[in-house]
Amino acid sequence: MARQSPSDPASTGGLRSLWLFGHPWRLEILAVYQERLGDISEDDARAEGYPSRAEYFQAFARINRQRIGDDFFEQIIWVVRFQVVGWSAPYNGGGA
């Protein structure tokens, strides 16, 4: 799962590529929707790689250069649910 700014939501269906750890990963987009940041559950925070909602919110605020306050939790964010369908080794230019 990924959460991103409202400016560039992914499209549902089809495959997308993402470079991670030096490899192109293939992702299938399962769902795209909006939700209130404050509605994120403990399970959602763990799926994002954080041990708790509090730590997820701290990281979200730091990454987006925001302060956690009353309006922070009212933000509407995009949720992109996906599954990894594979990856391939990076092209090495045909060398031996």
C-alpha positions in Angstrom: 0.0 0.0 0.0 1.2 3.5 -0.6 -0.1 6.9 0.3 0.6 9.9 -1.9 -0.3 13.5 -2.5 -3.5 14.2 -4.4 -1.6 15.7 -7.4 -0.7 12.4 -9.1 -2.9 9.4 -8.1 -2.2 6.1 -9.9 -4.8 4.5 -12.1 -6.5 1.3 -11.1 -5.7 -1.8 -13.1 -2.7 -2.4 -15.3 0.9 -2.6 -14.3 3.3 0.1 -13.1 7.1 -0.1 -12.8 9.0 1.2 -9.7 12.8 1.2 -9.3 13.7 0.0 -5.8 17.0 -1.4 -4.5 18.5 -1.1 -8.1 15.8 -3.3 -9.7 12.7 -2.4 -11.7 9.7 -3.9 -9.8 6.4 -4.5 -11.5 3.3 -3.6 -9.5 -0.3 -4.3 -10.2 -2.6 -1.5 -9.0 -5.5 -3.0 -7.2 -7.4 0.0 -5.9 -7.1 3.8 -5.7 -9.2 5.9 -3.4 -9.1 8.8 -1.0 -9.4 8.8 2.8 -8.9 11.1 5.7 -5.3 10.9 7.1 -6.7 10.5 10.6 -8.7 7.3 9.6 -5.5 5.3 9.1 -5.5 2.2 11.4 -2.7 0.5 13.3 -2.8 -2.2 10.6 -2.5 0.4 7.8 0.5 1.9 9.6 2.2 -1.5 9.9 1.5 -2.2 6.2 3.4 1.1 5.5 6.3 -0.3 7.5 5.8 1.6 10.8 5.3 0.0 14.2 2.4 2.3 15.1 0.1 5.0 13.9 2.0 7.6 16.0 5.3 6.8 14.3 3.6 6.7 10.9 2.1 10.2 11.5 5.5 11.5 12.6 7.2 10.2 9.5 4.3 11.5 7.2 4.7 15.0 8.8 8.5 15.0 8.4 8.4 13.7 4.8 5.7 16.3 3.8 7.3 19.1 5.9 4.2 19.6 8.0 3.5 20.0 11.7 1.1 17.7 13.5 -1.9 19.8 14.7 -5.6 19.7 14.6 -5.9 20.1 10.8 -3.2 17.5 10.2 -5.5 14.6 10.7 -8.3 16.1 8.5 -6.1 16.0 5.3 -7.5 13.9 2.4 -4.9 11.6 1.0 -4.7 9.1 -1.9 -4.4 5.4 -1.0 -2.9 3.1 -3.7 -3.3 -0.6 -3.0 -1.0 -2.8 -5.0 0.6 -6.2 -5.3 4.1 -6.9 -6.5 4.0 -9.1 -9.6 7.7 -9.4 -10.2 11.0 -7.7 -10.9 13.8 -8.1 -13.4 17.6 -7.7 -13.0 18.9 -4.3 -14.2 20.3 -4.2 -17.7 24.1 -4.3 -17.5 24.9 -3.0 -21.0 25.6 -6.4 -22.5 28.9 -6.8 -20.8 30.2 -10.2 -19.7 
